[in-house]
């Protein structure tokens, strides 16, 4: 679901910037995404998705024009980007991990794991997932 936000802008600003309203809206959106990313309030993936560009393009733009330092490589940056990942899966990894007794790795890797009822049912029907509660963190 998308939300639209209206802002007031004096015509003189648009004229001074040589932009129409749509171009100015895109500029404001891009600047907001860059600022929120720099402040650590928005992951690079979420910012890229919002702007409708590939994440790699967003990261390059953030380094070139956004003043973002992407080379800090600290645990907070990694965790923020890592936790923003949403993974969808079929039964294959559940069956494979359960067969080697390593199903507990999923919540360790991804935090909360949401499993579709159909996936649990398919795993249970095949006799490969004895206790779906093993997915709880």
Buried (B, 14 or more C-beta within 10 A) or exposed (E): EEEEEEEEBEEEEBEEEEBEEEEBBEEEBBEBBBBBBBEEEBBBBBBBBBBEBEBEEBBBBBEEEBEBEEEEEEEEBEEBBEEEEEEEEEBEBBBEBBEEEEBEEBBEEBEEBEBEEEBBEBBBEEEBBEEBEBBEE
